[in-house]
Amino acid sequence: MAPFYEKYAEEIEALLGESFSSLGALTVATVKWVHERIGGPSELLVASELPGAPDTLECVWEALGGC
């Protein structure tokens, strides 16, 4: 009954059919998928994918070249 089910069903089923190492990995993949579909105007960054995989906000800032 969802209005856009037919349009996205195959893609969502493929996404959810993938094997993820953790719930966090599934969450990242889902957020990226939604971001692409809605045409998010900003760049989407994932901290664990930055150099050194920073684990604090301060370290993320440093990895992005902050002062």
PyMOL Python script that loads the backbone (N, CA, C, O; Angstrom):
from pymol import cmd

cmd.read_pdbstr("""\
ATOM      1  N   MET A   1       0.804  -1.194   0.000  1.00  0.00           N
ATOM      2  CA  MET A   1       0.000   0.000   0.000  1.00  0.00           C
ATOM      3  C   MET A   1       0.858   1.273   0.000  1.00  0.00           C
ATOM      4  O   MET A   1       0.329   2.373  -0.162  1.00  0.00           O
ATOM      5  N   ALA A   2       2.174   1.130   0.180  1.00  0.00           N
ATOM      6  CA  ALA A   2       3.046   2.300   0.181  1.00  0.00           C
ATOM      7  C   ALA A   2       3.052   2.910  -1.214  1.00  0.00           C
ATOM      8  O   ALA A   2       3.150   2.177  -2.198  1.00  0.00           O
ATOM      9  N   PRO A   3       2.950   4.236  -1.326  1.00  0.00           N
ATOM     10  CA  PRO A   3       2.800   4.867  -2.634  1.00  0.00           C
ATOM     11  C   PRO A   3       3.979   4.651  -3.592  1.00  0.00           C
ATOM     12  O   PRO A   3       3.771   4.659  -4.805  1.00  0.00           O
ATOM     13  N   PHE A   4       5.201   4.460  -3.096  1.00  0.00           N
ATOM     14  CA  PHE A   4       6.344   4.300  -3.983  1.00  0.00           C
ATOM     15  C   PHE A   4       6.963   2.910  -3.888  1.00  0.00           C
ATOM     16  O   PHE A   4       8.106   2.703  -4.293  1.00  0.00           O
ATOM     17  N   TYR A   5       6.211   1.974  -3.357  1.00  0.00           N
ATOM     18  CA  TYR A   5       6.723   0.620  -3.179  1.00  0.00           C
ATOM     19  C   TYR A   5       7.221   0.028  -4.491  1.00  0.00           C
ATOM     20  O   TYR A   5       8.345  -0.469  -4.560  1.00  0.00           O
ATOM     21  N   GLU A   6       6.419   0.076  -5.500  1.00  0.00           N
ATOM     22  CA  GLU A   6       6.775  -0.518  -6.791  1.00  0.00           C
ATOM     23  C   GLU A   6       8.066   0.083  -7.353  1.00  0.00           C
ATOM     24  O   GLU A   6       8.888  -0.626  -7.933  1.00  0.00           O
ATOM     25  N   LYS A   7       8.232   1.379  -7.176  1.00  0.00           N
ATOM     26  CA  LYS A   7       9.400   2.069  -7.730  1.00  0.00           C
ATOM     27  C   LYS A   7      10.699   1.628  -7.047  1.00  0.00           C
ATOM     28  O   LYS A   7      11.728   1.499  -7.710  1.00  0.00           O
ATOM     29  N   TYR A   8      10.663   1.399  -5.739  1.00  0.00           N
ATOM     30  CA  TYR A   8      11.891   1.142  -4.988  1.00  0.00           C
ATOM     31  C   TYR A   8      12.023  -0.273  -4.445  1.00  0.00           C
ATOM     32  O   TYR A   8      13.072  -0.610  -3.896  1.00  0.00           O
ATOM     33  N   ALA A   9      11.022  -1.098  -4.572  1.00  0.00           N
ATOM     34  CA  ALA A   9      11.020  -2.431  -3.955  1.00  0.00           C
ATOM     35  C   ALA A   9      12.244  -3.260  -4.333  1.00  0.00           C
ATOM     36  O   ALA A   9      12.893  -3.840  -3.463  1.00  0.00           O
ATOM     37  N   GLU A  10      12.556  -3.317  -5.600  1.00  0.00           N
ATOM     38  CA  GLU A  10      13.677  -4.146  -6.048  1.00  0.00           C
ATOM     39  C   GLU A  10      15.001  -3.662  -5.445  1.00  0.00           C
ATOM     40  O   GLU A  10      15.820  -4.471  -5.007  1.00  0.00           O
ATOM     41  N   GLU A  11      15.208  -2.339  -5.423  1.00  0.00           N
ATOM     42  CA  GLU A  11      16.446  -1.788  -4.860  1.00  0.00           C
ATOM     43  C   GLU A  11      16.528  -2.040  -3.358  1.00  0.00           C
ATOM     44  O   GLU A  11      17.588  -2.395  -2.843  1.00  0.00           O
ATOM     45  N   ILE A  12      15.426  -1.859  -2.665  1.00  0.00           N
ATOM     46  CA  ILE A  12      15.422  -2.067  -1.207  1.00  0.00           C
ATOM     47  C   ILE A  12      15.655  -3.539  -0.881  1.00  0.00           C
ATOM     48  O   ILE A  12      16.403  -3.862   0.042  1.00  0.00           O
ATOM     49  N   GLU A  13      15.025  -4.419  -1.626  1.00  0.00           N
ATOM     50  CA  GLU A  13      15.229  -5.850  -1.398  1.00  0.00           C
ATOM     51  C   GLU A  13      16.678  -6.237  -1.645  1.00  0.00           C
ATOM     52  O   GLU A  13      17.233  -7.053  -0.910  1.00  0.00           O
ATOM     53  N   ALA A  14      17.306  -5.655  -2.682  1.00  0.00           N
ATOM     54  CA  ALA A  14      18.715  -5.928  -2.958  1.00  0.00           C
ATOM     55  C   ALA A  14      19.596  -5.417  -1.823  1.00  0.00           C
ATOM     56  O   ALA A  14      20.521  -6.105  -1.391  1.00  0.00           O
ATOM     57  N   LEU A  15      19.309  -4.210  -1.343  1.00  0.00           N
ATOM     58  CA  LEU A  15      20.082  -3.630  -0.242  1.00  0.00           C
ATOM     59  C   LEU A  15      19.967  -4.502   1.005  1.00  0.00           C
ATOM     60  O   LEU A  15      20.972  -4.827   1.638  1.00  0.00           O
ATOM     61  N   LEU A  16      18.759  -4.871   1.348  1.00  0.00           N
ATOM     62  CA  LEU A  16      18.548  -5.669   2.552  1.00  0.00           C
ATOM     63  C   LEU A  16      18.990  -7.121   2.387  1.00  0.00           C
ATOM     64  O   LEU A  16      19.131  -7.843   3.374  1.00  0.00           O
ATOM     65  N   GLY A  17      19.208  -7.546   1.154  1.00  0.00           N
ATOM     66  CA  GLY A  17      19.683  -8.894   0.902  1.00  0.00           C
ATOM     67  C   GLY A  17      21.193  -9.025   1.023  1.00  0.00           C
ATOM     68  O   GLY A  17      21.730 -10.133   1.012  1.00  0.00           O
ATOM     69  N   GLU A  18      21.881  -7.881   1.139  1.00  0.00           N
ATOM     70  CA  GLU A  18      23.336  -7.904   1.296  1.00  0.00           C
ATOM     71  C   GLU A  18      23.700  -8.363   2.703  1.00  0.00           C
ATOM     72  O   GLU A  18      22.890  -8.295   3.628  1.00  0.00           O
ATOM     73  N   SER A  19      24.921  -8.824   2.839  1.00  0.00           N
ATOM     74  CA  SER A  19      25.424  -9.241   4.137  1.00  0.00           C
ATOM     75  C   SER A  19      26.225  -8.093   4.739  1.00  0.00           C
ATOM     76  O   SER A  19      27.152  -7.585   4.108  1.00  0.00           O
ATOM     77  N   PHE A  20      25.876  -7.683   5.950  1.00  0.00           N
ATOM     78  CA  PHE A  20      26.559  -6.582   6.620  1.00  0.00           C
ATOM     79  C   PHE A  20      27.258  -7.105   7.857  1.00  0.00           C
ATOM     80  O   PHE A  20      26.772  -8.022   8.518  1.00  0.00           O
ATOM     81  N   SER A  21      28.408  -6.513   8.166  1.00  0.00           N
ATOM     82  CA  SER A  21      29.197  -6.955   9.308  1.00  0.00           C
ATOM     83  C   SER A  21      28.604  -6.513  10.637  1.00  0.00           C
ATOM     84  O   SER A  21      28.915  -7.078  11.685  1.00  0.00           O
ATOM     85  N   SER A  22      27.750  -5.501  10.586  1.00  0.00           N
ATOM     86  CA  SER A  22      27.161  -4.986  11.825  1.00  0.00           C
ATOM     87  C   SER A  22      25.904  -4.188  11.499  1.00  0.00           C
ATOM     88  O   SER A  22      25.626  -3.874  10.342  1.00  0.00           O
ATOM     89  N   LEU A  23      25.163  -3.872  12.536  1.00  0.00           N
ATOM     90  CA  LEU A  23      23.992  -3.025  12.372  1.00  0.00           C
ATOM     91  C   LEU A  23      24.421  -1.635  11.903  1.00  0.00           C
ATOM     92  O   LEU A  23      23.712  -0.990  11.131  1.00  0.00           O
ATOM     93  N   GLY A  24      25.573  -1.182  12.369  1.00  0.00           N
ATOM     94  CA  GLY A  24      26.102   0.119  11.945  1.00  0.00           C
ATOM     95  C   GLY A  24      26.362   0.147  10.441  1.00  0.00           C
ATOM     96  O   GLY A  24      26.062   1.139   9.777  1.00  0.00           O
ATOM     97  N   ALA A  25      26.914  -0.928   9.909  1.00  0.00           N
ATOM     98  CA  ALA A  25      27.197  -1.002   8.470  1.00  0.00           C
ATOM     99  C   ALA A  25      25.902  -0.971   7.663  1.00  0.00           C
ATOM    100  O   ALA A  25      25.838  -0.334   6.611  1.00  0.00           O
ATOM    101  N   LEU A  26      24.875  -1.654   8.152  1.00  0.00           N
ATOM    102  CA  LEU A  26      23.561  -1.618   7.501  1.00  0.00           C
ATOM    103  C   LEU A  26      22.993  -0.201   7.546  1.00  0.00           C
ATOM    104  O   LEU A  26      22.428   0.279   6.563  1.00  0.00           O
ATOM    105  N   THR A  27      23.144   0.461   8.684  1.00  0.00           N
ATOM    106  CA  THR A  27      22.643   1.828   8.840  1.00  0.00           C
ATOM    107  C   THR A  27      23.330   2.769   7.863  1.00  0.00           C
ATOM    108  O   THR A  27      22.668   3.582   7.217  1.00  0.00           O
ATOM    109  N   VAL A  28      24.654   2.670   7.747  1.00  0.00           N
ATOM    110  CA  VAL A  28      25.405   3.523   6.821  1.00  0.00           C
ATOM    111  C   VAL A  28      24.936   3.273   5.391  1.00  0.00           C
ATOM    112  O   VAL A  28      24.705   4.225   4.646  1.00  0.00           O
ATOM    113  N   ALA A  29      24.794   2.018   5.000  1.00  0.00           N
ATOM    114  CA  ALA A  29      24.357   1.690   3.638  1.00  0.00           C
ATOM    115  C   ALA A  29      22.955   2.231   3.365  1.00  0.00           C
ATOM    116  O   ALA A  29      22.677   2.735   2.277  1.00  0.00           O
ATOM    117  N   THR A  30      22.084   2.123   4.351  1.00  0.00           N
ATOM    118  CA  THR A  30      20.713   2.613   4.191  1.00  0.00           C
ATOM    119  C   THR A  30      20.674   4.126   4.081  1.00  0.00           C
ATOM    120  O   THR A  30      19.960   4.669   3.238  1.00  0.00           O
ATOM    121  N   VAL A  31      21.433   4.809   4.923  1.00  0.00           N
ATOM    122  CA  VAL A  31      21.474   6.279   4.868  1.00  0.00           C
ATOM    123  C   VAL A  31      22.046   6.736   3.528  1.00  0.00           C
ATOM    124  O   VAL A  31      21.528   7.680   2.931  1.00  0.00           O
ATOM    125  N   LYS A  32      23.103   6.085   3.047  1.00  0.00           N
ATOM    126  CA  LYS A  32      23.672   6.441   1.738  1.00  0.00           C
ATOM    127  C   LYS A  32      22.638   6.229   0.627  1.00  0.00           C
ATOM    128  O   LYS A  32      22.515   7.063  -0.270  1.00  0.00           O
ATOM    129  N   TRP A  33      21.905   5.133   0.684  1.00  0.00           N
ATOM    130  CA  TRP A  33      20.898   4.840  -0.336  1.00  0.00           C
ATOM    131  C   TRP A  33      19.830   5.922  -0.346  1.00  0.00           C
ATOM    132  O   TRP A  33      19.478   6.436  -1.408  1.00  0.00           O
ATOM    133  N   VAL A  34      19.316   6.271   0.817  1.00  0.00           N
ATOM    134  CA  VAL A  34      18.278   7.305   0.911  1.00  0.00           C
ATOM    135  C   VAL A  34      18.830   8.642   0.441  1.00  0.00           C
ATOM    136  O   VAL A  34      18.151   9.366  -0.287  1.00  0.00           O
ATOM    137  N   HIS A  35      20.041   8.978   0.843  1.00  0.00           N
ATOM    138  CA  HIS A  35      20.669  10.244   0.457  1.00  0.00           C
ATOM    139  C   HIS A  35      20.749  10.365  -1.067  1.00  0.00           C
ATOM    140  O   HIS A  35      20.473  11.426  -1.627  1.00  0.00           O
ATOM    141  N   GLU A  36      21.125   9.277  -1.726  1.00  0.00           N
ATOM    142  CA  GLU A  36      21.193   9.283  -3.194  1.00  0.00           C
ATOM    143  C   GLU A  36      19.811   9.461  -3.818  1.00  0.00           C
ATOM    144  O   GLU A  36      19.653  10.219  -4.775  1.00  0.00           O
ATOM    145  N   ARG A  37      18.808   8.761  -3.277  1.00  0.00           N
ATOM    146  CA  ARG A  37      17.468   8.820  -3.862  1.00  0.00           C
ATOM    147  C   ARG A  37      16.807  10.175  -3.700  1.00  0.00           C
ATOM    148  O   ARG A  37      16.081  10.611  -4.593  1.00  0.00           O
ATOM    149  N   ILE A  38      17.039  10.853  -2.587  1.00  0.00           N
ATOM    150  CA  ILE A  38      16.411  12.154  -2.382  1.00  0.00           C
ATOM    151  C   ILE A  38      17.239  13.287  -2.959  1.00  0.00           C
ATOM    152  O   ILE A  38      16.842  14.451  -2.899  1.00  0.00           O
ATOM    153  N   GLY A  39      18.400  12.940  -3.522  1.00  0.00           N
ATOM    154  CA  GLY A  39      19.245  13.959  -4.130  1.00  0.00           C
ATOM    155  C   GLY A  39      19.820  14.918  -3.099  1.00  0.00           C
ATOM    156  O   GLY A  39      19.830  16.133  -3.294  1.00  0.00           O
ATOM    157  N   GLY A  40      20.297  14.347  -1.997  1.00  0.00           N
ATOM    158  CA  GLY A  40      20.875  15.171  -0.936  1.00  0.00           C
ATOM    159  C   GLY A  40      21.894  16.145  -1.497  1.00  0.00           C
ATOM    160  O   GLY A  40      22.818  15.733  -2.199  1.00  0.00           O
ATOM    161  N   PRO A  41      21.743  17.433  -1.199  1.00  0.00           N
ATOM    162  CA  PRO A  41      22.618  18.450  -1.778  1.00  0.00           C
ATOM    163  C   PRO A  41      23.994  18.514  -1.137  1.00  0.00           C
ATOM    164  O   PRO A  41      24.889  19.173  -1.667  1.00  0.00           O
ATOM    165  N   SER A  42      24.178  17.850  -0.018  1.00  0.00           N
ATOM    166  CA  SER A  42      25.466  17.916   0.670  1.00  0.00           C
ATOM    167  C   SER A  42      26.248  16.626   0.462  1.00  0.00           C
ATOM    168  O   SER A  42      25.706  15.601   0.050  1.00  0.00           O
ATOM    169  N   GLU A  43      27.540  16.715   0.761  1.00  0.00           N
ATOM    170  CA  GLU A  43      28.376  15.529   0.687  1.00  0.00           C
ATOM    171  C   GLU A  43      28.156  14.713   1.954  1.00  0.00           C
ATOM    172  O   GLU A  43      28.100  15.268   3.052  1.00  0.00           O
ATOM    173  N   LEU A  44      28.034  13.432   1.810  1.00  0.00           N
ATOM    174  CA  LEU A  44      27.812  12.550   2.945  1.00  0.00           C
ATOM    175  C   LEU A  44      29.142  11.896   3.304  1.00  0.00           C
ATOM    176  O   LEU A  44      29.731  11.179   2.495  1.00  0.00           O
ATOM    177  N   LEU A  45      29.606  12.148   4.520  1.00  0.00           N
ATOM    178  CA  LEU A  45      30.862  11.574   4.984  1.00  0.00           C
ATOM    179  C   LEU A  45      30.588  10.593   6.115  1.00  0.00           C
ATOM    180  O   LEU A  45      29.711  10.810   6.951  1.00  0.00           O
ATOM    181  N   VAL A  46      31.353   9.516   6.123  1.00  0.00           N
ATOM    182  CA  VAL A  46      31.254   8.524   7.191  1.00  0.00           C
ATOM    183  C   VAL A  46      32.588   8.526   7.914  1.00  0.00           C
ATOM    184  O   VAL A  46      33.624   8.268   7.302  1.00  0.00           O
ATOM    185  N   ALA A  47      32.576   8.812   9.197  1.00  0.00           N
ATOM    186  CA  ALA A  47      33.810   8.959   9.963  1.00  0.00           C
ATOM    187  C   ALA A  47      34.731   7.749   9.826  1.00  0.00           C
ATOM    188  O   ALA A  47      35.944   7.901   9.683  1.00  0.00           O
ATOM    189  N   SER A  48      34.161   6.562   9.868  1.00  0.00           N
ATOM    190  CA  SER A  48      34.996   5.358   9.789  1.00  0.00           C
ATOM    191  C   SER A  48      35.665   5.186   8.427  1.00  0.00           C
ATOM    192  O   SER A  48      36.575   4.369   8.287  1.00  0.00           O
ATOM    193  N   GLU A  49      35.227   5.941   7.430  1.00  0.00           N
ATOM    194  CA  GLU A  49      35.830   5.874   6.099  1.00  0.00           C
ATOM    195  C   GLU A  49      36.874   6.969   5.882  1.00  0.00           C
ATOM    196  O   GLU A  49      37.515   7.014   4.832  1.00  0.00           O
ATOM    197  N   LEU A  50      37.048   7.846   6.864  1.00  0.00           N
ATOM    198  CA  LEU A  50      38.057   8.900   6.768  1.00  0.00           C
ATOM    199  C   LEU A  50      39.421   8.316   7.111  1.00  0.00           C
ATOM    200  O   LEU A  50      39.499   7.276   7.765  1.00  0.00           O
ATOM    201  N   PRO A  51      40.511   8.977   6.676  1.00  0.00           N
ATOM    202  CA  PRO A  51      41.858   8.488   7.013  1.00  0.00           C
ATOM    203  C   PRO A  51      42.010   8.317   8.528  1.00  0.00           C
ATOM    204  O   PRO A  51      41.705   9.227   9.299  1.00  0.00           O
ATOM    205  N   GLY A  52      42.474   7.165   8.931  1.00  0.00           N
ATOM    206  CA  GLY A  52      42.682   6.889  10.338  1.00  0.00           C
ATOM    207  C   GLY A  52      41.425   6.484  11.078  1.00  0.00           C
ATOM    208  O   GLY A  52      41.486   6.208  12.276  1.00  0.00           O
ATOM    209  N   ALA A  53      40.292   6.439  10.407  1.00  0.00           N
ATOM    210  CA  ALA A  53      38.999   6.077  11.008  1.00  0.00           C
ATOM    211  C   ALA A  53      38.818   6.733  12.375  1.00  0.00           C
ATOM    212  O   ALA A  53      38.754   6.042  13.392  1.00  0.00           O
ATOM    213  N   PRO A  54      38.736   8.068  12.401  1.00  0.00           N
ATOM    214  CA  PRO A  54      38.618   8.772  13.684  1.00  0.00           C
ATOM    215  C   PRO A  54      37.383   8.336  14.467  1.00  0.00           C
ATOM    216  O   PRO A  54      36.331   8.047  13.897  1.00  0.00           O
ATOM    217  N   ASP A  55      37.541   8.295  15.792  1.00  0.00           N
ATOM    218  CA  ASP A  55      36.435   7.811  16.617  1.00  0.00           C
ATOM    219  C   ASP A  55      35.885   8.844  17.596  1.00  0.00           C
ATOM    220  O   ASP A  55      35.055   8.518  18.445  1.00  0.00           O
ATOM    221  N   THR A  56      36.338  10.066  17.481  1.00  0.00           N
ATOM    222  CA  THR A  56      35.763  11.152  18.282  1.00  0.00           C
ATOM    223  C   THR A  56      35.490  12.330  17.354  1.00  0.00           C
ATOM    224  O   THR A  56      36.065  12.429  16.271  1.00  0.00           O
ATOM    225  N   LEU A  57      34.616  13.209  17.788  1.00  0.00           N
ATOM    226  CA  LEU A  57      34.297  14.374  16.970  1.00  0.00           C
ATOM    227  C   LEU A  57      35.529  15.242  16.732  1.00  0.00           C
ATOM    228  O   LEU A  57      35.711  15.787  15.643  1.00  0.00           O
ATOM    229  N   GLU A  58      36.362  15.365  17.741  1.00  0.00           N
ATOM    230  CA  GLU A  58      37.595  16.147  17.602  1.00  0.00           C
ATOM    231  C   GLU A  58      38.511  15.534  16.537  1.00  0.00           C
ATOM    232  O   GLU A  58      39.094  16.252  15.725  1.00  0.00           O
ATOM    233  N   CYS A  59      38.632  14.224  16.547  1.00  0.00           N
ATOM    234  CA  CYS A  59      39.474  13.545  15.561  1.00  0.00           C
ATOM    235  C   CYS A  59      38.877  13.636  14.150  1.00  0.00           C
ATOM    236  O   CYS A  59      39.618  13.728  13.172  1.00  0.00           O
ATOM    237  N   VAL A  60      37.555  13.612  14.040  1.00  0.00           N
ATOM    238  CA  VAL A  60      36.904  13.795  12.734  1.00  0.00           C
ATOM    239  C   VAL A  60      37.250  15.174  12.208  1.00  0.00           C
ATOM    240  O   VAL A  60      37.608  15.330  11.041  1.00  0.00           O
ATOM    241  N   TRP A  61      37.144  16.165  13.061  1.00  0.00           N
ATOM    242  CA  TRP A  61      37.457  17.548  12.684  1.00  0.00           C
ATOM    243  C   TRP A  61      38.890  17.647  12.177  1.00  0.00           C
ATOM    244  O   TRP A  61      39.149  18.278  11.153  1.00  0.00           O
ATOM    245  N   GLU A  62      39.810  17.029  12.889  1.00  0.00           N
ATOM    246  CA  GLU A  62      41.230  17.027  12.486  1.00  0.00           C
ATOM    247  C   GLU A  62      41.415  16.312  11.157  1.00  0.00           C
ATOM    248  O   GLU A  62      42.174  16.780  10.310  1.00  0.00           O
ATOM    249  N   ALA A  63      40.737  15.185  10.958  1.00  0.00           N
ATOM    250  CA  ALA A  63      40.857  14.421   9.705  1.00  0.00           C
ATOM    251  C   ALA A  63      40.342  15.227   8.515  1.00  0.00           C
ATOM    252  O   ALA A  63      40.779  15.027   7.382  1.00  0.00           O
ATOM    253  N   LEU A  64      39.405  16.143   8.785  1.00  0.00           N
ATOM    254  CA  LEU A  64      38.860  16.975   7.718  1.00  0.00           C
ATOM    255  C   LEU A  64      39.650  18.280   7.534  1.00  0.00           C
ATOM    256  O   LEU A  64      39.266  19.148   6.750  1.00  0.00           O
ATOM    257  N   GLY A  65      40.748  18.397   8.267  1.00  0.00           N
ATOM    258  CA  GLY A  65      41.609  19.571   8.096  1.00  0.00           C
ATOM    259  C   GLY A  65      41.219  20.753   8.954  1.00  0.00           C
ATOM    260  O   GLY A  65      41.652  21.876   8.697  1.00  0.00           O
ATOM    261  N   GLY A  66      40.411  20.518   9.963  1.00  0.00           N
ATOM    262  CA  GLY A  66      40.028  21.607  10.862  1.00  0.00           C
ATOM    263  C   GLY A  66      41.211  22.084  11.685  1.00  0.00           C
ATOM    264  O   GLY A  66      42.214  21.382  11.817  1.00  0.00           O
ATOM    265  N   CYS A  67      41.088  23.256  12.224  1.00  0.00           N
ATOM    266  CA  CYS A  67      42.187  23.822  13.033  1.00  0.00           C
ATOM    267  C   CYS A  67      42.111  23.367  14.458  1.00  0.00           C
ATOM    268  O   CYS A  67      42.953  23.745  15.272  1.00  0.00           O
TER     269      CYS A  67
END
""", "prot")
cmd.dss("prot")
cmd.show_as("cartoon", "prot")
cmd.util.cbc("prot")
cmd.orient("prot")
